[in-house]
Amino acid sequence: MEEKRIDLVDDPSLNYWERIIYRDVSTEYFVSRRGEVWNTRLKAFTSPFKCSSGNYLGVHIFVNGMDYKCMVHRLVAIAFIPNPENKPQVNHINAKTFINRVDNLEWVTPKENIHHMISLGHQIVGVDHKNAKWTEDQIHAVCEMLQNVELPLSDIAKKTGVTIETIQNIRKRGGWKHIAKDYNINSDKRLQGPKFSPLSNFIHKLISEGKTNQEISVAISMSGLRTTESNKSISDRIYHIRQIGLV
């Protein structure tokens, strides 16, 4: 590929560039193992911006005519670091959040992220307030997903570990404003009602009819709506819809 800059590659055998796939769309952007983002249409590097919350670097990418703000460290991790356990956060190993080389990043759970910061003697960013429960990496992930007005809040909660109540608060610009303001969160459009999967609507209907969780699971198995979701995933979905309904 003509954009590949061999002069920057320490080991030419490594795959230095990967195309950015955003929301299942193959974009015109590539990300490097060092955290550079290349626009193939403009044949130029995309200039990063510094988020107001710490030293995180983000970039603007355009997908289907829409402008999205993405965190560079997450782009690198998604492109180059396997995540078989589906951990939600990306940790900077040396705690320098502006260094986004692949060898400085790792997928972690929220607990692992906090323990890592404590082990380095650093302030736990994003949870220093006595009432805060989440790290800034979690909130960045939430805000990035909230840019997609068709993504159900229950899915965002499941992927990030942040409660739906907190996500709703962020969506309405009531919480974590110092991070949320860096994202294109269209709360008005989402309030018109997101689109829900046929399975979620089916579960909601059965709950409203007074069905038990076991009856709902049986009905799902017979409905043909179930895809590749595990039993635990189905149980979690039933639980969330039962607790908060469709939001």
TORKOL-4160 file (C-alpha; in steps of 0.2 Angstrom, whole numbers, padded with zeros to 4 digits, m for minus):
247
<pt num="1" X="0000" Y="0000" Z="0000"/>
<pt num="2" X="0007" Y="0017" Z="m0005"/>
<pt num="3" X="0005" Y="0025" Z="0012"/>
<pt num="4" X="0016" Y="0013" Z="0021"/>
<pt num="5" X="0031" Y="0022" Z="0028"/>
<pt num="6" X="0044" Y="0009" Z="0029"/>
<pt num="7" X="0056" Y="0022" Z="0036"/>
<pt num="8" X="0046" Y="0022" Z="0052"/>
<pt num="9" X="0045" Y="0003" Z="0054"/>
<pt num="10" X="0058" Y="m0005" Z="0066"/>
<pt num="11" X="0053" Y="m0022" Z="0060"/>
<pt num="12" X="0047" Y="m0022" Z="0042"/>
<pt num="13" X="0039" Y="m0039" Z="0045"/>
<pt num="14" X="0026" Y="m0031" Z="0056"/>
<pt num="15" X="0010" Y="m0025" Z="0049"/>
<pt num="16" X="0012" Y="m0007" Z="0052"/>
<pt num="17" X="m0004" Y="0000" Z="0046"/>
<pt num="18" X="m0022" Y="m0006" Z="0048"/>
<pt num="19" X="m0038" Y="0001" Z="0040"/>
<pt num="20" X="m0050" Y="0009" Z="0053"/>
<pt num="21" X="m0066" Y="0000" Z="0053"/>
<pt num="22" X="m0079" Y="0011" Z="0062"/>
<pt num="23" X="m0097" Y="0005" Z="0066"/>
<pt num="24" X="m0094" Y="m0009" Z="0054"/>
<pt num="25" X="m0089" Y="0003" Z="0040"/>
<pt num="26" X="m0072" Y="0002" Z="0031"/>
<pt num="27" X="m0066" Y="0020" Z="0031"/>
<pt num="28" X="m0054" Y="0030" Z="0021"/>
<pt num="29" X="m0042" Y="0030" Z="0036"/>
<pt num="30" X="m0028" Y="0020" Z="0042"/>
<pt num="31" X="m0020" Y="0019" Z="0059"/>
<pt num="32" X="m0002" Y="0015" Z="0063"/>
<pt num="33" X="0006" Y="0005" Z="0077"/>
<pt num="34" X="0013" Y="0022" Z="0083"/>
<pt num="35" X="m0004" Y="0030" Z="0084"/>
<pt num="36" X="m0003" Y="0040" Z="0068"/>
<pt num="37" X="m0019" Y="0041" Z="0058"/>
<pt num="38" X="m0018" Y="0043" Z="0039"/>
<pt num="39" X="m0032" Y="0049" Z="0027"/>
<pt num="40" X="m0030" Y="0040" Z="0010"/>
<pt num="41" X="m0041" Y="0052" Z="0001"/>
<pt num="42" X="m0032" Y="0067" Z="0006"/>
<pt num="43" X="m0015" Y="0058" Z="0007"/>
<pt num="44" X="m0011" Y="0067" Z="0023"/>
<pt num="45" X="m0010" Y="0063" Z="0042"/>
<pt num="46" X="m0025" Y="0068" Z="0052"/>
<pt num="47" X="m0019" Y="0080" Z="0065"/>
<pt num="48" X="m0024" Y="0074" Z="0083"/>
<pt num="49" X="m0032" Y="0086" Z="0096"/>
<pt num="50" X="m0029" Y="0086" Z="0115"/>
<pt num="51" X="m0044" Y="0082" Z="0125"/>
<pt num="52" X="m0048" Y="0094" Z="0139"/>
<pt num="53" X="m0049" Y="0079" Z="0151"/>
<pt num="54" X="m0030" Y="0075" Z="0153"/>
<pt num="55" X="m0018" Y="0071" Z="0139"/>
<pt num="56" X="m0028" Y="0060" Z="0129"/>
<pt num="57" X="m0027" Y="0062" Z="0110"/>
<pt num="58" X="m0041" Y="0061" Z="0098"/>
<pt num="59" X="m0044" Y="0063" Z="0080"/>
<pt num="60" X="m0059" Y="0068" Z="0069"/>
<pt num="61" X="m0064" Y="0055" Z="0056"/>
<pt num="62" X="m0078" Y="0056" Z="0044"/>
<pt num="63" X="m0089" Y="0041" Z="0040"/>
<pt num="64" X="m0104" Y="0043" Z="0028"/>
<pt num="65" X="m0103" Y="0062" Z="0029"/>
<pt num="66" X="m0104" Y="0062" Z="0048"/>
<pt num="67" X="m0090" Y="0069" Z="0059"/>
<pt num="68" X="m0084" Y="0058" Z="0074"/>
<pt num="69" X="m0071" Y="0060" Z="0087"/>
<pt num="70" X="m0061" Y="0045" Z="0091"/>
<pt num="71" X="m0048" Y="0042" Z="0104"/>
<pt num="72" X="m0032" Y="0037" Z="0096"/>
<pt num="73" X="m0027" Y="0024" Z="0109"/>
<pt num="74" X="m0043" Y="0015" Z="0106"/>
<pt num="75" X="m0041" Y="0015" Z="0088"/>
<pt num="76" X="m0023" Y="0008" Z="0090"/>
<pt num="77" X="m0029" Y="m0006" Z="0102"/>
<pt num="78" X="m0044" Y="m0011" Z="0091"/>
<pt num="79" X="m0033" Y="m0012" Z="0076"/>
<pt num="80" X="m0018" Y="m0021" Z="0083"/>
<pt num="81" X="m0021" Y="m0029" Z="0101"/>
<pt num="82" X="m0032" Y="m0045" Z="0102"/>
<pt num="83" X="m0046" Y="m0044" Z="0115"/>
<pt num="84" X="m0052" Y="m0061" Z="0117"/>
<pt num="85" X="m0060" Y="m0057" Z="0134"/>
<pt num="86" X="m0069" Y="m0042" Z="0128"/>
<pt num="87" X="m0061" Y="m0030" Z="0141"/>
<pt num="88" X="m0069" Y="m0013" Z="0139"/>
<pt num="89" X="m0054" Y="m0001" Z="0143"/>
<pt num="90" X="m0037" Y="0003" Z="0135"/>
<pt num="91" X="m0023" Y="0006" Z="0148"/>
<pt num="92" X="m0007" Y="0016" Z="0145"/>
<pt num="93" X="0006" Y="0005" Z="0152"/>
<pt num="94" X="0018" Y="0019" Z="0157"/>
<pt num="95" X="0003" Y="0030" Z="0162"/>
<pt num="96" X="0008" Y="0043" Z="0149"/>
<pt num="97" X="m0008" Y="0045" Z="0140"/>
<pt num="98" X="m0001" Y="0054" Z="0125"/>
<pt num="99" X="0010" Y="0040" Z="0120"/>
<pt num="100" X="m0001" Y="0029" Z="0109"/>
<pt num="101" X="0011" Y="0016" Z="0103"/>
<pt num="102" X="0005" Y="m0002" Z="0102"/>
<pt num="103" X="0018" Y="m0008" Z="0115"/>
<pt num="104" X="0012" Y="0005" Z="0127"/>
<pt num="105" X="m0006" Y="m0001" Z="0127"/>
<pt num="106" X="m0016" Y="m0015" Z="0134"/>
<pt num="107" X="m0034" Y="m0020" Z="0136"/>
<pt num="108" X="m0040" Y="m0020" Z="0154"/>
<pt num="109" X="m0055" Y="m0021" Z="0165"/>
<pt num="110" X="m0060" Y="m0006" Z="0176"/>
<pt num="111" X="m0053" Y="m0014" Z="0191"/>
<pt num="112" X="m0037" Y="m0018" Z="0182"/>
<pt num="113" X="m0035" Y="m0001" Z="0176"/>
<pt num="114" X="m0037" Y="0007" Z="0194"/>
<pt num="115" X="m0025" Y="m0006" Z="0201"/>
<pt num="116" X="m0012" Y="m0002" Z="0188"/>
<pt num="117" X="m0014" Y="0017" Z="0192"/>
<pt num="118" X="m0012" Y="0014" Z="0211"/>
<pt num="119" X="0003" Y="0003" Z="0208"/>
<pt num="120" X="0012" Y="0017" Z="0199"/>
<pt num="121" X="0007" Y="0029" Z="0213"/>
<pt num="122" X="m0004" Y="0040" Z="0202"/>
<pt num="123" X="m0020" Y="0049" Z="0206"/>
<pt num="124" X="m0035" Y="0038" Z="0200"/>
<pt num="125" X="m0041" Y="0049" Z="0186"/>
<pt num="126" X="m0060" Y="0050" Z="0184"/>
<pt num="127" X="m0063" Y="0042" Z="0201"/>
<pt num="128" X="m0056" Y="0055" Z="0213"/>
<pt num="129" X="m0073" Y="0063" Z="0217"/>
<pt num="130" X="m0080" Y="0054" Z="0232"/>
<pt num="131" X="m0096" Y="0050" Z="0222"/>
<pt num="132" X="m0088" Y="0044" Z="0206"/>
<pt num="133" X="m0087" Y="0026" Z="0201"/>
<pt num="134" X="m0080" Y="0026" Z="0184"/>
<pt num="135" X="m0063" Y="0030" Z="0176"/>
<pt num="136" X="m0061" Y="0043" Z="0162"/>
<pt num="137" X="m0057" Y="0029" Z="0149"/>
<pt num="138" X="m0075" Y="0021" Z="0153"/>
<pt num="139" X="m0083" Y="0038" Z="0150"/>
<pt num="140" X="m0073" Y="0042" Z="0134"/>
<pt num="141" X="m0080" Y="0025" Z="0128"/>
<pt num="142" X="m0097" Y="0029" Z="0133"/>
<pt num="143" X="m0097" Y="0046" Z="0124"/>
<pt num="144" X="m0090" Y="0039" Z="0108"/>
<pt num="145" X="m0104" Y="0026" Z="0108"/>
<pt num="146" X="m0117" Y="0040" Z="0112"/>
<pt num="147" X="m0112" Y="0048" Z="0095"/>
<pt num="148" X="m0122" Y="0034" Z="0087"/>
<pt num="149" X="m0140" Y="0039" Z="0091"/>
<pt num="150" X="m0146" Y="0021" Z="0086"/>
<pt num="151" X="m0136" Y="0012" Z="0098"/>
<pt num="152" X="m0147" Y="0006" Z="0113"/>
<pt num="153" X="m0141" Y="0013" Z="0130"/>
<pt num="154" X="m0142" Y="m0005" Z="0137"/>
<pt num="155" X="m0129" Y="m0010" Z="0124"/>
<pt num="156" X="m0117" Y="0004" Z="0129"/>
<pt num="157" X="m0119" Y="m0001" Z="0147"/>
<pt num="158" X="m0115" Y="m0019" Z="0144"/>
<pt num="159" X="m0099" Y="m0014" Z="0133"/>
<pt num="160" X="m0092" Y="m0001" Z="0145"/>
<pt num="161" X="m0098" Y="m0007" Z="0163"/>
<pt num="162" X="m0106" Y="0010" Z="0166"/>
<pt num="163" X="m0124" Y="0010" Z="0173"/>
<pt num="164" X="m0138" Y="0016" Z="0162"/>
<pt num="165" X="m0142" Y="0030" Z="0174"/>
<pt num="166" X="m0125" Y="0037" Z="0172"/>
<pt num="167" X="m0126" Y="0035" Z="0153"/>
<pt num="168" X="m0142" Y="0044" Z="0153"/>
<pt num="169" X="m0135" Y="0058" Z="0163"/>
<pt num="170" X="m0120" Y="0060" Z="0151"/>
<pt num="171" X="m0132" Y="0060" Z="0137"/>
<pt num="172" X="m0142" Y="0074" Z="0144"/>
<pt num="173" X="m0126" Y="0084" Z="0147"/>
<pt num="174" X="m0129" Y="0083" Z="0166"/>
<pt num="175" X="m0113" Y="0073" Z="0170"/>
<pt num="176" X="m0095" Y="0072" Z="0165"/>
<pt num="177" X="m0097" Y="0088" Z="0155"/>
<pt num="178" X="m0078" Y="0090" Z="0154"/>
<pt num="179" X="m0077" Y="0074" Z="0144"/>
<pt num="180" X="m0094" Y="0074" Z="0135"/>
<pt num="181" X="m0091" Y="0091" Z="0127"/>
<pt num="182" X="m0078" Y="0084" Z="0116"/>
<pt num="183" X="m0090" Y="0073" Z="0108"/>
<pt num="184" X="m0105" Y="0075" Z="0096"/>
<pt num="185" X="m0119" Y="0069" Z="0107"/>
<pt num="186" X="m0135" Y="0073" Z="0099"/>
<pt num="187" X="m0147" Y="0071" Z="0114"/>
<pt num="188" X="m0162" Y="0079" Z="0106"/>
<pt num="189" X="m0161" Y="0066" Z="0092"/>
<pt num="190" X="m0159" Y="0051" Z="0103"/>
<pt num="191" X="m0174" Y="0057" Z="0114"/>
<pt num="192" X="m0185" Y="0054" Z="0099"/>
<pt num="193" X="m0182" Y="0036" Z="0102"/>
<pt num="194" X="m0168" Y="0024" Z="0097"/>
<pt num="195" X="m0171" Y="0009" Z="0086"/>
<pt num="196" X="m0171" Y="m0007" Z="0096"/>
<pt num="197" X="m0168" Y="m0025" Z="0090"/>
<pt num="198" X="m0183" Y="m0037" Z="0087"/>
<pt num="199" X="m0176" Y="m0047" Z="0101"/>
<pt num="200" X="m0176" Y="m0033" Z="0113"/>
<pt num="201" X="m0194" Y="m0028" Z="0108"/>
<pt num="202" X="m0200" Y="m0046" Z="0110"/>
<pt num="203" X="m0193" Y="m0047" Z="0127"/>
<pt num="204" X="m0201" Y="m0030" Z="0132"/>
<pt num="205" X="m0217" Y="m0036" Z="0126"/>
<pt num="206" X="m0216" Y="m0053" Z="0136"/>
<pt num="207" X="m0211" Y="m0043" Z="0152"/>
<pt num="208" X="m0226" Y="m0032" Z="0150"/>
<pt num="209" X="m0237" Y="m0048" Z="0148"/>
<pt num="210" X="m0231" Y="m0053" Z="0165"/>
<pt num="211" X="m0220" Y="m0068" Z="0159"/>
<pt num="212" X="m0206" Y="m0075" Z="0170"/>
<pt num="213" X="m0188" Y="m0075" Z="0165"/>
<pt num="214" X="m0189" Y="m0093" Z="0162"/>
<pt num="215" X="m0204" Y="m0092" Z="0151"/>
<pt num="216" X="m0196" Y="m0078" Z="0142"/>
<pt num="217" X="m0180" Y="m0088" Z="0138"/>
<pt num="218" X="m0191" Y="m0103" Z="0132"/>
<pt num="219" X="m0201" Y="m0091" Z="0121"/>
<pt num="220" X="m0185" Y="m0083" Z="0114"/>
<pt num="221" X="m0178" Y="m0101" Z="0110"/>
<pt num="222" X="m0194" Y="m0105" Z="0100"/>
<pt num="223" X="m0196" Y="m0088" Z="0092"/>
<pt num="224" X="m0181" Y="m0089" Z="0080"/>
<pt num="225" X="m0175" Y="m0072" Z="0085"/>
<pt num="226" X="m0160" Y="m0078" Z="0095"/>
<pt num="227" X="m0144" Y="m0077" Z="0085"/>
<pt num="228" X="m0127" Y="m0081" Z="0093"/>
<pt num="229" X="m0130" Y="m0074" Z="0110"/>
<pt num="230" X="m0125" Y="m0084" Z="0125"/>
<pt num="231" X="m0137" Y="m0089" Z="0138"/>
<pt num="232" X="m0129" Y="m0077" Z="0150"/>
<pt num="233" X="m0131" Y="m0063" Z="0137"/>
<pt num="234" X="m0149" Y="m0067" Z="0135"/>
<pt num="235" X="m0152" Y="m0067" Z="0154"/>
<pt num="236" X="m0142" Y="m0050" Z="0155"/>
<pt num="237" X="m0153" Y="m0042" Z="0142"/>
<pt num="238" X="m0169" Y="m0048" Z="0150"/>
<pt num="239" X="m0163" Y="m0041" Z="0167"/>
<pt num="240" X="m0159" Y="m0024" Z="0160"/>
<pt num="241" X="m0175" Y="m0023" Z="0151"/>
<pt num="242" X="m0185" Y="m0028" Z="0166"/>
<pt num="243" X="m0175" Y="m0015" Z="0177"/>
<pt num="244" X="m0176" Y="0000" Z="0165"/>
<pt num="245" X="m0187" Y="m0005" Z="0151"/>
<pt num="246" X="m0182" Y="0001" Z="0133"/>
<pt num="247" X="m0173" Y="0018" Z="0134"/>
